[in-house]
Amino acid sequence: MTATSSENLNERRAYWTEQMELGYEMVEKLLSFPIDECNEGFASIPAAAEGAGVEMLFSTSKIAGDLDRVFYIRESLVSDVIAIGRAMNERSWVLKVEDGFRSLEMQRTLVRKPEVFDAILQKCIWECGGEIPPVEFIFRRATVMVANIPKIGTHMSGSAIDISVFHQNEIDREVWRGGPYLEMSERTPMRSPYINDIDLQNRLEITELMESHGFMHFPFEFWHFNKGDAGDHILNGDSKPARYGPVNWNPQTNEVSPITDPLVPLNPLSAIEAEISLALERTR
């Protein structure tokens, strides 16, 4: 490895570490932020888009195993998503919703999904110069990258969507943002210096459109936007209690109830340790 490439690698590692630690600082703010759950129900984004005549796309992949994605969010947020989709159509784009609400089981399973966990582990090993770090370190990174605690997971509040955007006249061509949905690298933070100017401009234009309807971007993932929850309040400097927190949702009755223990990790240290062993086995 040349001196130049070694310096570049060290810079990338330092940037990634900085971003992950900033992400954990936000996690700590989310954990302590007050919630005054409003008990608002959920509504279907696909049904609303069809009813409004707005062209949108929805992911067909599974969360993990046989768990389908759930394209529902809080009722009063759906009209904002439809307005965003319409605005994108007006500029010949199509909004693709990659993910919406996640139950505790969906989120717990997502953390352990082999493709996801393997990527987290390999990124941790890369960050640590090829060494396998302690389980506590991997737990800390997983908390930032895949919300291993209900209180910090705005998908579990029904107040977040993950998105991609495609060209309306070339529906298979993505409005490229420097990486695909669920990219886990130093290109993942919204303002990463490791993407080109065009890709950054795409990110910022999409973000401007989302935020014009109140959906704030999560600084450490270019695809994640949320509204009305603790993350939204923190990013906007609003100290009032957030109206949406992590909930259990009954699709049959459309009733919600706050999660009993929102600070308890979905996958404790022992579970993460077991997943590390399984992930290492998969690499052999």
PyMOL commands that set and color helices and strands:
alter all, ss='L'
color gray80, all
select helices_A, chain A and resi 3-32+45-52+75-90+104-112+114-127+135-146+150-152+154-157+197-211+230-235+269-283
alter helices_A, ss='H'
color red, helices_A
select strands_A, chain A and resi 42-44+56-58+62-64+67-68+72-74+93-99+160-167+170-174+216-217+224-226+247-250+255-258
alter strands_A, ss='S'
color yellow, strands_A
deselect
rebuild
show_as cartoon
